[in-house]
Amino acid sequence: MSSGTTELAWFKSSYSGTQGDSCVEVAFAEQAVHVRDSKDLERAAFAVGREGWGRFVRFTAGR
């Protein structure tokens, strides 16, 4: 994805730990969902297509 991740509206996953030690953040864009580790902002976020994200959420919801 060519768009930068700094202008995205990031939010913390409701499944992230409350101690702040395991936080996953996601941001929705028109073509993709971006995912990052909030503890390591130097590491690049990754992006997955919206269809792929939907499959991932449905798969994990059943667990």
C-alpha positions in Angstrom: 0.0 0.0 0.0 1.4 3.4 -0.9 -0.5 5.5 1.6 1.4 6.3 4.8 0.2 5.0 8.1 0.6 8.2 10.1 -2.7 9.8 8.9 -4.7 6.7 9.7 -7.1 6.6 12.6 -5.6 3.8 14.8 -7.5 2.1 17.6 -6.5 -0.5 20.0 -8.0 -4.0 19.8 -10.5 -4.8 22.5 -8.6 -8.1 22.9 -5.3 -6.4 23.8 -4.1 -6.8 27.3 -5.0 -4.2 29.9 -1.5 -4.1 31.2 -0.2 -2.4 28.0 2.2 -5.2 27.2 0.4 -6.8 24.3 -1.4 -4.1 22.2 -2.5 -4.6 18.7 -3.8 -1.6 16.8 -5.8 -1.5 13.6 -6.8 1.2 11.2 -9.3 1.0 8.4 -8.6 2.5 5.0 -10.6 2.3 1.8 -8.8 -0.7 0.3 -7.1 -2.3 3.3 -7.0 -2.8 7.1 -3.7 -1.8 8.6 -2.3 -3.7 11.7 0.6 -2.7 14.0 2.1 -3.4 17.3 1.6 -0.3 19.5 4.7 -1.1 21.6 7.0 -1.0 18.5 6.0 1.9 16.3 9.4 1.7 14.6 8.3 -1.6 13.0 6.3 -1.2 9.9 2.6 -1.9 10.0 1.2 -4.4 7.6 -1.9 -4.2 5.5 -4.4 -6.8 4.5 -7.2 -6.5 2.0 -10.7 -6.0 3.5 -11.9 -9.4 2.3 -8.9 -11.1 3.9 -9.5 -9.2 7.1 -13.1 -10.3 7.1 -12.1 -13.9 6.7 -9.6 -13.6 9.5 -12.2 -12.0 11.9 -14.7 -14.7 11.1 -12.1 -17.4 11.6 -10.9 -16.1 15.0 -14.5 -15.3 16.2 -15.2 -19.0 16.2 -12.3 -19.8 18.5 
